[in-house]
Amino acid sequence: MMHMTFYWSRYVTILIDSWRTSTWLGYFLSLLACLIVGIFYQYLEDLRVRLKLLAASASKKSSSADALQIQVPLLRSSVAAGKLSAARVAGAALFGVNSAIGYMLMLAVMSFNGGVLVAVCLGLAIGYLVFRSGDEEAIVLEDNACACA
């Protein structure tokens, strides 16, 4: 029977029927796994954003003709004139893997166990603090460097 409200218990089924906990050790290890996956999710997101910024800065440096054109985000083609680079393919692959992990975390939270919710949210927060809390500063520095060049 699946719970439809949040509950606090060591008896929980996470994602699949064979991932059931009945002991405190199993419950603690499951919460630790949820925490680590949340941190890993933020790491992959940081890696994907950095790869995208690296590819964007490389394409800006390589083509001076594109720098003269006005870029309108909603009107330009998503794959600019067949420029399918390895960085774009890697970014798309990372996006797919990261999306799958995010959906798995969402489904784990949908077990309605309070401990799983706390572990996933804490893992995402720790991962954001460690890997992504400097993103805004990096983007501002990147924009200033491009404006000065």
Disulfide bonds with the S-S distance in Angstrom:
none
